[in-house]
Amino acid sequence: MLPDLTHFERHREAADVDLDGTVLPGLSATFHRRAEGSRTESVGVYRYAGIEIFMAWGYVDEPHCRFTAYAGPQGWGAPRRGCPSVDAVRDLLATLGPVPTPH
């Protein structure tokens, strides 16, 4: 099940987001948070050219995402365990147009 963002507060926005240490120019994200008992739950919604590409979520005290869901023509796909794959995200971005590469 995908997180219901109506239960979260917007925390921050970021541009040219990096995934696993790889910066993807043009990829932006909005991060949302909420208290879950003594822990803080976080959801990042990632966009390219204003189009939602994927979301990733988990707890801020954990080193990696618990789940990721990719957007597709029919809406959000099923959640997958773990962080988003840099290669999968690059493939999604390629369908939207050229992805700028860092120099």
Summary of the structure (lengths in Angstrom):
residues: 103
radius of gyration: 13.4
end to end distance: 38.7
largest distance: 43.9
contacts: 265
relative contact order: 0.20
helix: 14%
strand: 48%
